[in-house]
């Protein structure tokens, strides 16, 4: 009930100021379970996507949004619960299994599950390597995956920015991806990587983003390290300013925006033109020697 109340209240405001456009809405089924796998550019992604989809979308969100103390924490919990988000622990190990169970439970109720395969917001607007959790959920639940590209939300509110800019945003929805050919192979890590790479390739095509073959969380660590080095070299004065202190996402976003910090992901990335998830997908299929259907 709270989900629809929040949606009704926010829709006129969001449509007036950000005028979201949408393509491919017909790809979202009118009923039945499916995974909406989206790129993740901004905090606003989890607001604009449910805005344009007629059905309820349940997102898996980091537990930090639900554990903040005080009055501010109470309002955050109420808001994120109201917009259809469920808390998950992203620390890995047993927490990953719990997140998988939560996702499959949502899908077993014939609902739409929203997930960000990158695992966190992009620090610089590029598309990063997907984590295999989305593949595990798709194969475990036996549901299609619908790639969704958020367009322009990074420019509206990148990590580290509190106040969003007023400019138009878009949502481009691709055709459902069917992975039934991998039925019963959810425990094979090569299959999971192949499925994930196919999803990321679809997102890259829809969004037009540059693909970086490393995890976004690792990129954030490198950006934060580069920022710290720049601060030390400048005698303790941050080139990006004090904005976002205490928030790793914000610090990474500020560092990416600061002109004094070089791109720390460029040196370790693959040669230009080879950094596509499709290349990884083909190579994993070849290693499996027949895991992919002909």
C-alpha positions in Angstrom: 0.0 0.0 0.0 2.8 2.4 1.0 4.5 1.8 -2.4 1.5 3.1 -4.4 1.0 6.1 -2.1 4.6 7.2 -2.6 4.3 6.6 -6.3 1.1 8.7 -6.6 2.7 11.5 -4.6 6.0 11.6 -6.4 4.8 11.0 -10.0 3.5 14.5 -10.8 6.6 16.2 -9.2 9.1 14.0 -11.1 7.2 14.2 -14.4 7.0 18.0 -14.2 10.7 18.7 -13.5 12.6 15.7 -15.1 10.1 14.7 -17.8 11.3 11.1 -18.1 11.0 9.4 -21.5 10.8 5.7 -21.9 11.4 3.3 -24.7 10.6 -0.4 -24.9 8.0 -0.5 -22.1 6.2 -3.3 -24.0 9.1 -5.6 -23.0 7.9 -5.6 -19.4 5.3 -8.4 -19.0 1.9 -7.5 -17.7 2.1 -10.3 -15.2 4.5 -13.1 -14.0 8.0 -12.8 -12.6 11.0 -11.2 -14.3 14.2 -9.5 -13.4 14.8 -5.9 -14.4 18.6 -5.7 -14.6 19.7 -2.0 -14.8 22.9 0.0 -15.0 23.4 2.1 -11.9 24.4 5.7 -12.3 22.6 7.5 -9.5 20.5 7.2 -6.4 17.6 8.4 -8.6 17.7 5.2 -10.7 15.5 3.4 -8.1 13.0 6.2 -8.3 12.6 6.9 -12.0 12.4 3.2 -13.1 9.4 2.4 -10.8 7.9 5.6 -12.0 7.5 4.5 -15.6 6.7 0.8 -15.0 3.0 0.2 -14.3 3.7 -2.8 -12.1 5.3 -2.8 -8.7 9.1 -3.2 -8.8 10.9 -4.5 -5.7 14.6 -3.6 -5.5 17.4 -5.2 -3.5 19.1 -2.3 -1.7 22.2 -2.1 0.6 21.3 -2.6 4.2 22.9 0.8 5.1 19.8 2.5 3.9 17.8 0.8 6.7 20.2 0.9 9.6 20.9 4.6 10.1 20.1 5.8 13.6 18.0 8.7 14.8 15.1 10.5 13.2 16.9 10.8 9.8 17.4 7.0 9.8 13.7 6.5 10.6 12.7 8.6 7.6 15.2 6.8 5.4 13.8 3.4 6.4 10.2 4.5 5.8 11.1 6.0 2.4 13.1 3.0 1.1 10.5 0.6 2.3 7.8 2.8 0.7 9.5 2.7 -2.7 9.7 -1.0 -2.7 13.3 -1.8 -1.6 14.4 -4.7 0.5 17.6 -4.5 2.6 20.5 -6.9 1.8 24.0 -7.3 3.2 26.6 -6.9 0.4 29.6 -8.1 2.4 29.7 -11.5 0.4 29.9 -15.1 1.6 26.8 -16.1 3.6 25.3 -12.6 3.0 25.3 -13.3 -0.8 23.4 -16.5 -0.3 20.9 -14.6 1.8 20.5 -12.0 -0.9 19.9 -14.7 -3.5 17.2 -16.3 -1.3 15.5 -12.9 -0.9 15.5 -12.3 -4.6 14.2 -15.7 -5.5 11.5 -15.3 -2.9 10.3 -12.1 -4.5 10.3 -13.8 -7.9 8.4 -16.8 -6.6 5.5 -14.4 -5.8 5.3 -13.5 -9.5 6.7 -10.0 -8.9 9.2 -7.9 -10.8 12.6 -7.8 -9.2 14.9 -4.8 -9.8 18.7 -5.4 -9.5 21.9 -3.6 -10.3 24.4 -6.2 -11.6 27.3 -3.8 -11.1 26.6 -4.0 -7.3 27.0 -0.3 -6.7 26.7 3.0 -8.4 29.2 3.8 -11.2 31.8 6.3 -9.9 32.3 8.0 -13.3 29.3 7.2 -15.5 30.9 4.2 -17.2 29.6 0.6 -17.2 31.5 -1.8 -15.0 31.7 -5.6 -14.8 28.6 -7.4 -13.6 28.5 -9.6 -10.5 27.1 -13.1 -11.1 24.3 -12.8 -8.5 21.8 -11.7 -11.2 22.7 -14.9 -13.1 22.2 -17.1 -10.0 18.8 -15.6 -9.4 17.7 -15.9 -13.0 18.7 -19.6 -13.2 17.4 -20.4 -9.8 14.0 -18.9 -10.4 13.9 -19.8 -14.1 12.8 -16.2 -15.1 13.7 -13.9 -18.0 16.1 -11.0 -17.5 15.1 -7.6 -19.0 18.0 -5.2 -19.5 17.2 -1.6 -18.5 19.4 1.4 -19.3 19.1 4.5 -17.3 20.0 7.5 -19.4 21.1 10.9 -18.0 20.7 10.2 -14.3 24.4 10.4 -13.7 24.4 14.0 -15.0 21.3 14.8 -12.8 22.8 13.4 -9.5 26.1 11.6 -9.6 27.5 10.0 -6.4 28.6 12.7 -4.0 26.0 15.3 -5.1 23.1 16.0 -2.7 20.9 18.3 -4.9 19.8 17.0 -8.3 20.0 19.1 -11.4 16.9 19.7 -13.5 17.3 18.0 -16.8 15.5 15.3 -18.7 16.2 11.7 -18.0 15.4 8.5 -20.0 14.8 4.8 -19.5 15.5 2.4 -22.4 14.2 -1.1 -21.9 15.5 -4.0 -24.0 14.0 -7.3 -25.0 13.8 -10.1 -22.4 16.8 -12.4 -22.3 15.9 -16.1 -22.0 18.5 -18.3 -20.2 16.4 -21.5 -20.1 19.2 -23.2 -22.2 21.2 -23.2 -19.0 18.6 -24.9 -16.8 20.2 -27.0 -14.1 23.6 -25.4 -14.6 23.4 -22.6 -11.9 26.3 -24.1 -10.0 28.7 -23.8 -12.9 30.8 -20.6 -12.5 31.6 -20.4 -16.2 27.9 -20.5 -17.0 27.2 -17.8 -14.4 29.8 -15.6 -15.9 28.6 -16.2 -19.4 25.0 -15.3 -18.4 26.2 -12.2 -16.6 28.3 -11.0 -19.5 25.4 -11.4 -21.9 23.3 -9.2 -19.6 26.1 -6.6 -19.4 26.5 -6.6 -23.1 22.8 -5.9 -23.5 23.1 -3.0 -21.1 26.1 -1.6 -22.9 24.2 -1.7 -26.2 21.2 0.0 -24.7 23.0 2.7 -22.7 25.9 3.4 -25.1 28.2 3.5 -22.1 31.9 2.7 -22.2 32.5 -0.7 -20.7 35.3 -1.2 -18.0 36.3 -4.8 -17.3 36.6 -4.4 -13.6 34.2 -4.3 -10.7 32.9 -0.9 -9.8 33.7 -1.3 -6.1 37.3 -2.0 -7.0 37.3 1.1 -9.3 36.0 3.2 -6.3 38.8 2.0 -4.2 41.4 2.9 -6.8 39.8 6.3 -7.3 39.7 6.9 -3.5 43.4 5.9 -3.3 44.3 8.3 -6.2 42.3 11.0 -4.4 44.2 10.4 -1.2 47.5 10.5 -3.0 46.5 13.8 -4.7 45.5 15.3 -1.3 48.9 14.2 0.2 50.7 15.7 -2.8 48.9 19.0 -2.5 49.8 19.4 1.2 46.6 18.0 2.7 44.1 20.1 0.7 41.5 18.0 -1.2 41.4 18.8 -4.9 37.7 17.8 -5.0 36.8 19.6 -1.7 35.2 18.2 1.5 32.0 17.1 -0.2 30.9 13.6 0.5 33.1 12.8 3.5 32.2 9.6 5.2 30.4 8.1 2.2 32.6 5.9 0.0 30.2 6.4 -2.9 30.4 10.1 -2.5 34.1 10.2 -2.1 34.5 8.2 -5.3 32.1 10.4 -7.1 33.9 13.6 -6.0 37.2 12.1 -6.9 36.0 11.1 -10.4 34.7 14.6 -10.9 37.9 16.3 -9.7 40.2 17.3 -12.6 43.2 16.9 -10.4 42.7 13.1 -10.1 43.8 11.0 -13.1 41.8 7.9 -14.2 43.2 5.0 -12.1 41.3 2.4 -14.1 42.9 3.1 -17.4 46.3 1.6 -16.7 45.0 -1.8 -15.7 42.2 -2.1 -18.3 42.3 -4.2 -21.5 43.4 -2.6 -24.7 41.1 -0.1 -26.4 38.3 -1.9 -28.3 38.6 -5.2 -26.4 36.8 -4.2 -23.2 33.4 -5.6 -23.9 31.4 -8.2 -21.9 30.6 -9.9 -25.2 34.3 -10.9 -25.6 34.2 -12.5 -22.2 31.0 -14.2 -23.0 32.4 -15.8 -26.1 35.6 -17.0 -24.3 33.7 -18.6 -21.4 31.4 -20.3 -23.9 34.5 -21.7 -25.7 36.0 -23.0 -22.5 32.8 -24.8 -21.7 33.0 -26.6 -25.0 29.3 -27.0 -25.5 27.7 -25.4 -22.5 26.0 -22.9 -24.8 23.2 -24.1 -26.9 23.8 -24.0 -30.7 
